[in-house]
C-alpha cells in the first residue's frame, strides 16, 4: 500500500459506509445520555435490530415493502428493549449499569432465538439482497468527490443527514433544552415543572429506535446475512464515540469517520498484503478506541446526572 492508496476515492467511500452504523447508533446513545440514562445494552440492541431486520426481509422473500418493514422491525425490537430499560431505570430507579448489562445478555439471546425461530439451523446461512447504491444525478460525476460522497444507497444518505435534526433538536429547540436539563440537574428541572420521567422515557425510546436502525444497516447494506458475530463490537464502539465526541453530535461524526477510516484501511491492507495477520488489522479500530478513550475521558465533561437515578422525594 502506497501513500496515495490512503486517500483513494474507493477507500474513503468505504469509510463512509462503515461509519454509517456507528454514527446512527452513537446518535441514539447520545440522546439517551443527554437525558441522563446510560445504556450499556447498546451492543445487544444493535445485534437484535440486525436480527429483526434480517428475518423480516428473509421471510418476505423480496415482496414489496420488505425493506421498509425490516427497518420498522429493527427499530421496534430495540425500542422494546429500551422500554424495559426505561421502566427499570426511570420508573423503578434501578441501577443503570446492572440493568444495562442484564439487557445486553437478554438482547443477544433474543437475537439468536429470533433468528433460529425463523430461519432454523442450516449448514448454509441464507442471504438477502442488499441495497444498491443510488448515484446522485450530476453530483456523482464530479471527479473524486462524486465517488466518495454521491454513490451510496439511501440508508447512508439518510444517516448522514440525520446528524442535522439531532443537533437541532438537542441544541436549538425547547425540547432539547429540557432533555439536557434532565441529564444535568433533574431536581432543578422538576422544580420548574418539567416532567422529568416522561422526558427520560421519550429520550430512551427515541434513542433506542435509532440504535435498532443502526443494526438494520448490517444485513441491508454490509453483509446481506446475519450471525452472532455480525455486529462485531460496533455497539461498544458507538458507546465510546459518545464520549469521544464529548456528547456533541458533530464531534461524534468526526469520531465515527476516524474509526471507520482505520477499519477501512485494514480491509484494503488485508486484501493487498499478507505481511500482517488479518486478525491484527481487525483489532486496530478497537485498540485505537481504547487509546483515544483513555486520553479523551480525562477532559470530557459528561452530563452531571448521567447514570444517576432520580427520586423526587429524596433529599439532595
Secondary structure, 3 states (H helix, E strand, C coil): CCHHHHHCHHHHHHHHHHHHHHHHHHHHHHHHHHCCCCCCCHHHHHHHHHHHHHHHHHHHCCCCCHHHHHHHHHHHHHHHHHHHHHHHHHHCCCCHHHHHHHHHHHHHHHHHHHHHHHCCCCCCCCCCCCCCCEECCCHHHCCCHHHHHCEECHHHHHHHHHHHHHHHHHHHCHHHHHHHHHHHCHHHHHHCCCCHHHHHHHHHHHHHHHHHHHHHHHHHHHCCCCCCCCCCCHHHHHHHHHHHCCCCHHHHHHHHHHHHHHHHHHHHHHHHCCCCCHHHHHHHHHHHHHHHHHHHHCCCCCCCCCCCCCCCCCCC
